[in-house]
């Protein structure tokens, strides 16, 4: 699969997962009264399945990794993205200069770049890639 096609699928899947994440975040914080940092984690859990299945089947469909290998690697990638998102949200929240939802959006944006790089060249790497072992 060409990188441009992969990138377009990544964008579509990423926006879908980000939408699930963002709407769940708003539901947890606005309706359930969950603390923003915990709400971000809960929303991440809900969006993970959309992200993993979409990226595995669409964004990186030309990968040659087994389900367990790609799930394990993508799990690590996603948790790193969550940590990045949590850091950005915490900074925005602690500084109090921006609404909490903006921190979530900015955090997801930074995490998306990180996820694409790690997804393309590690989590869903092609077998010919030198980083495909582990």
BAMAR-813632 format. One record per residue: y, z, x of N, C-alpha, C in turn; residue in one letter; chain. Coordinates in steps of 0.2 Angstrom, whole numbers, padded with zeros to 4 digits. Each point is the difference from the previous one (the first is absolute). Layout:
BEGIN
[[Y Z X] [Y Z X] [Y Z X] "A" "A"] ...
This chain:
BEGIN
[[-0006 0000 0004] [0006 0000 -0004] [0006 0000 0004] "X" "A"] [[0005 -0004 -0001] [0006 -0001 0004] [0004 0007 -0001] "X" "A"] [[0004 0001 0005] [0004 0007 0000] [0005 -0001 -0006] "X" "A"] [[0003 -0005 -0001] [0005 -0001 -0006] [-0004 0002 -0007] "X" "A"] [[-0005 -0003 -0001] [-0004 0001 -0006] [-0002 0008 0000] "X" "A"] [[-0002 0002 0005] [-0002 0007 0001] [0006 0005 -0002] "X" "A"] [[0006 -0002 0003] [0006 0003 -0001] [0002 0000 -0007] "X" "A"] [[-0001 -0005 -0003] [0002 -0001 -0008] [-0004 0005 -0004] "X" "A"] [[-0007 0000 0002] [-0004 0004 -0004] [0001 0007 0002] "X" "A"] [[0002 0002 0006] [0002 0007 0002] [0006 0002 -0004] "X" "A"] [[0005 -0004 -0001] [0006 0001 -0004] [-0002 0002 -0007] "X" "A"] [[-0004 -0005 -0003] [-0002 0001 -0007] [-0004 0007 -0001] "X" "A"] [[-0005 0001 0004] [-0004 0006 -0001] [0004 0006 0002] "X" "A"] [[0004 -0001 0005] [0004 0006 0002] [0005 0002 -0005] "X" "A"] [[0003 -0005 -0004] [0005 0001 -0005] [-0004 0004 -0006] "X" "A"] [[-0006 -0003 -0001] [-0004 0003 -0006] [-0001 0008 0002] "X" "A"] [[-0003 0001 0006] [-0001 0007 0002] [0006 0004 0000] "X" "A"] [[0005 -0003 0002] [0007 0004 0001] [0002 0002 -0007] "X" "A"] [[-0001 -0005 -0005] [0002 0001 -0007] [-0004 0006 -0003] "X" "A"] [[-0006 0000 0001] [-0005 0005 -0002] [0003 0007 0003] "X" "A"] [[0001 0000 0006] [0002 0006 0004] [0007 0002 -0003] "X" "A"] [[0004 -0004 0000] [0007 0002 -0003] [0000 0003 -0007] "X" "A"] [[-0003 -0004 -0004] [-0001 0002 -0007] [-0003 0007 -0001] "X" "A"] [[-0006 0001 0004] [-0003 0006 0000] [0004 0006 0003] "X" "A"] [[0004 -0002 0005] [0004 0005 0003] [0005 0002 -0005] "X" "A"] [[0003 -0004 -0004] [0005 0001 -0005] [-0003 0005 -0005] "X" "A"] [[-0006 -0002 -0002] [-0003 0004 -0005] [-0002 0007 0002] "X" "A"] [[-0002 0001 0006] [-0002 0006 0003] [0007 0004 0000] "X" "A"] [[0005 -0002 0003] [0006 0004 0001] [0004 0001 -0006] "X" "A"] [[0001 -0005 -0004] [0004 0000 -0006] [-0003 0003 -0006] "X" "A"] [[-0006 -0001 -0001] [-0004 0002 -0006] [-0004 0006 0001] "X" "A"] [[-0003 0000 0006] [-0005 0006 0001] [0004 0005 0005] "X" "A"] [[0006 -0001 0002] [0003 0005 0004] [-0003 0002 0007] "X" "A"] [[-0004 -0005 0003] [-0003 0001 0006] [0005 -0001 0006] "X" "A"] [[0000 0004 0005] [0004 0000 0006] [0000 -0008 0003] "X" "A"] [[0006 -0002 0002] [-0001 -0007 0002] [-0005 -0002 0006] "X" "A"] [[0000 0005 0004] [-0005 -0002 0006] [-0007 0000 -0003] "X" "A"] [[-0002 0005 -0004] [-0007 0000 -0003] [-0001 -0006 -0005] "X" "A"] [[0006 -0002 -0003] [-0001 -0006 -0005] [-0001 -0006 0004] "X" "A"] [[0003 -0001 0006] [-0001 -0006 0004] [-0007 0000 0002] "X" "A"] [[-0003 0005 0002] [-0008 0000 0002] [-0004 -0002 -0006] "X" "A"] [[0001 0003 -0006] [-0004 -0001 -0006] [0001 -0008 -0002] "X" "A"] [[0006 -0002 0001] [0001 -0007 -0002] [-0003 -0005 0005] "X" "A"] [[0000 0002 0007] [-0004 -0004 0005] [-0007 0000 -0002] "X" "A"] [[-0003 0005 -0002] [-0007 0000 -0002] [-0002 -0005 -0005] "X" "A"] [[0005 0000 -0006] [-0001 -0005 -0005] [0001 -0007 0002] "X" "A"] [[0004 -0001 0005] [0002 -0007 0002] [-0005 -0003 0005] "X" "A"] [[-0004 0005 0004] [-0004 -0002 0005] [-0006 -0005 -0002] "X" "A"] [[-0003 0001 -0006] [-0005 -0005 -0002] [0003 -0007 -0001] "X" "A"] [[0006 0000 -0003] [0003 -0007 -0001] [0001 -0003 0007] "X" "A"] [[0003 0004 0004] [0001 -0003 0007] [-0006 -0002 0004] "X" "A"] [[-0005 0004 0000] [-0006 -0002 0004] [-0003 -0006 -0003] "X" "A"] [[-0002 0000 -0007] [-0003 -0005 -0003] [0004 -0007 0001] "X" "A"] [[0006 0001 -0001] [0004 -0006 0000] [0001 -0003 0007] "X" "A"] [[0001 0004 0005] [0000 -0002 0007] [-0007 -0003 0002] "X" "A"] [[-0005 0004 -0002] [-0007 -0003 0003] [-0001 -0006 -0003] "X" "A"] [[0001 -0001 -0007] [-0002 -0006 -0003] [0005 -0006 0000] "X" "A"] [[0006 0001 0001] [0005 -0005 0000] [0004 0000 0007] "X" "A"] [[0004 0005 0002] [0004 -0001 0005] [-0004 -0001 0007] "X" "A"] [[-0005 0003 0001] [-0004 -0001 0006] [-0007 -0003 -0002] "X" "A"] [[-0001 -0004 -0004] [-0006 -0003 -0003] [-0004 -0003 0006] "X" "A"] [[0003 -0002 0005] [-0004 -0003 0006] [-0003 0005 0005] "X" "A"] [[0001 0006 -0002] [-0003 0005 0005] [-0007 0000 0000] "X" "A"] [[-0003 0003 0005] [-0008 0000 0001] [-0002 0007 0000] "X" "A"] [[0003 0005 -0003] [-0002 0007 0001] [-0004 0002 -0006] "X" "A"] [[-0005 0004 0001] [-0004 0003 -0006] [0005 0004 -0004] "X" "A"] [[-0003 0002 -0006] [0004 0004 -0005] [0002 0007 0003] "X" "A"] [[-0005 0003 0003] [0001 0007 0003] [0005 0000 0006] "X" "A"] [[-0001 -0005 0004] [0004 -0001 0006] [0008 -0001 -0002] "X" "A"] [[0001 -0005 -0005] [0006 -0001 -0002] [0003 0006 -0004] "X" "A"] [[-0004 0003 -0004] [0003 0006 -0004] [0002 0005 0005] "X" "A"] [[-0004 0002 0004] [0001 0005 0005] [0007 -0002 0004] "X" "A"] [[0000 -0006 0003] [0006 -0002 0003] [0006 0000 -0004] "X" "A"] [[0000 -0003 -0006] [0005 0000 -0005] [0002 0007 -0002] "X" "A"] [[-0004 0004 -0001] [0001 0007 -0001] [0005 0003 0005] "X" "A"] [[-0002 -0001 0006] [0004 0003 0006] [0007 -0004 0000] "X" "A"] [[0000 -0006 -0001] [0006 -0004 -0001] [0005 0003 -0006] "X" "A"] [[-0003 0001 -0005] [0003 0002 -0006] [0003 0007 0001] "X" "A"] [[-0004 0005 0003] [0002 0007 0001] [0006 0000 0005] "X" "A"] [[0000 -0005 0005] [0006 0000 0004] [0006 -0003 -0004] "X" "A"] [[-0001 -0004 -0004] [0005 -0003 -0005] [0003 0006 -0004] "X" "A"] [[-0005 0004 -0003] [0002 0006 -0004] [0004 0005 0005] "X" "A"] [[-0002 0001 0006] [0004 0005 0004] [0007 -0003 0001] "X" "A"] [[0000 -0006 0001] [0007 -0004 0001] [0004 0001 -0006] "X" "A"] [[-0003 -0001 -0006] [0004 0000 -0006] [0002 0008 -0001] "X" "A"] [[-0004 0004 0001] [0001 0007 -0001] [0006 0003 0005] "X" "A"] [[0000 -0003 0006] [0005 0002 0005] [0007 -0003 -0003] "X" "A"] [[0000 -0006 -0002] [0006 -0003 -0002] [0003 0004 -0007] "X" "A"] [[-0005 0001 -0004] [0002 0004 -0006] [0002 0007 0001] "X" "A"] [[-0003 0003 0005] [0002 0007 0002] [0007 0000 0003] "X" "A"] [[0001 -0005 0004] [0007 -0001 0003] [0005 -0001 -0005] "X" "A"] [[-0001 -0005 -0005] [0005 -0001 -0005] [0001 0006 -0005] "X" "A"] [[-0006 0003 -0001] [0001 0006 -0005] [0003 0006 0004] "X" "A"] [[-0001 0001 0006] [0003 0006 0003] [0007 -0001 0002] "X" "A"] [[0002 -0006 0001] [0007 -0002 0001] [0004 0000 -0006] "X" "A"] [[-0004 -0001 -0006] [0003 0000 -0006] [0006 -0005 -0002] "X" "A"] [[0000 -0005 0004] [0006 -0005 -0001] [-0003 -0006 -0004] "X" "A"] [[-0006 0000 -0001] [-0003 -0006 -0004] [-0005 0003 -0005] "X" "A"] [[0000 -0004 -0006] [-0005 0002 -0005] [-0007 0000 0003] "X" "A"] [[-0004 0004 -0002] [-0007 0001 0002] [-0004 -0007 -0001] "X" "A"] [[0001 -0004 -0005] [-0003 -0006 -0001] [0002 -0005 0005] "X" "A"] [[0006 0000 0003] [0002 -0004 0005] [-0004 0001 0007] "X" "A"] [[-0001 0007 0001] [-0005 0001 0006] [-0007 -0002 -0001] "X" "A"] [[-0002 -0001 -0006] [-0007 -0002 -0001] [0000 -0008 0001] "X" "A"] [[0005 -0003 -0002] [0001 -0008 0001] [0001 -0001 0007] "X" "A"] [[0004 0003 0003] [0001 -0001 0008] [-0006 0002 0004] "X" "A"] [[-0004 0005 -0002] [-0006 0002 0003] [-0005 -0005 -0001] "X" "A"] [[-0001 -0003 -0006] [-0005 -0005 -0001] [0002 -0007 0004] "X" "A"] [[0006 -0001 0001] [0002 -0006 0003] [-0002 0000 0008] "X" "A"] [[0002 0006 0003] [-0002 0001 0007] [-0008 0000 0000] "X" "A"] [[-0003 0003 -0004] [-0008 0001 0000] [-0003 -0007 -0001] "X" "A"] [[0004 -0004 -0004] [-0003 -0007 -0001] [-0001 -0004 0006] "X" "A"] [[0005 0000 0004] [0000 -0004 0007] [-0005 0003 0004] "X" "A"] [[-0001 0006 0000] [-0005 0004 0004] [-0007 -0002 -0002] "X" "A"] [[-0001 0000 -0007] [-0006 -0002 -0003] [-0002 -0007 0001] "X" "A"] [[0005 -0005 0000] [-0002 -0007 0001] [-0003 -0001 0007] "X" "A"] [[0004 0003 0005] [-0002 -0001 0007] [-0007 0003 0001] "X" "A"] [[-0001 0006 -0002] [-0007 0004 0001] [-0005 -0004 -0004] "X" "A"] [[0002 -0002 -0006] [-0005 -0003 -0005] [-0003 -0007 0003] "X" "A"] [[0005 -0004 0002] [-0001 -0007 0003] [-0004 0001 0006] "X" "A"] [[0002 0004 0005] [-0003 0000 0007] [-0005 0005 0001] "X" "A"] [[-0002 0005 -0005] [-0004 0005 0002] [-0005 0001 -0007] "X" "A"] [[0003 0003 -0005] [-0004 0002 -0006] [-0004 -0006 -0003] "X" "A"] [[0003 -0006 0000] [-0004 -0006 -0002] [0000 -0006 0005] "X" "A"] [[-0001 0002 0006] [0000 -0004 0006] [-0006 -0005 -0001] "X" "A"] [[0001 -0006 0003] [-0005 -0005 0000] [-0005 0002 0006] "X" "A"] [[-0006 -0002 0000] [-0005 0002 0005] [0002 -0002 0007] "X" "A"] [[0003 -0006 0000] [0002 -0003 0007] [0006 0004 0003] "X" "A"] [[0003 0005 -0004] [0006 0003 0003] [-0003 0006 0005] "X" "A"] [[0003 0001 0005] [-0002 0005 0005] [0001 0007 -0003] "X" "A"] [[0003 0001 -0005] [0001 0007 -0003] [-0005 0001 -0006] "X" "A"] [[-0005 -0005 -0001] [-0004 0001 -0005] [-0006 0005 0000] "X" "A"] [[0000 0003 0006] [-0006 0005 0001] [0003 0007 -0002] "X" "A"] [[-0004 0005 -0002] [0001 0006 -0002] [-0001 0001 -0007] "X" "A"] 
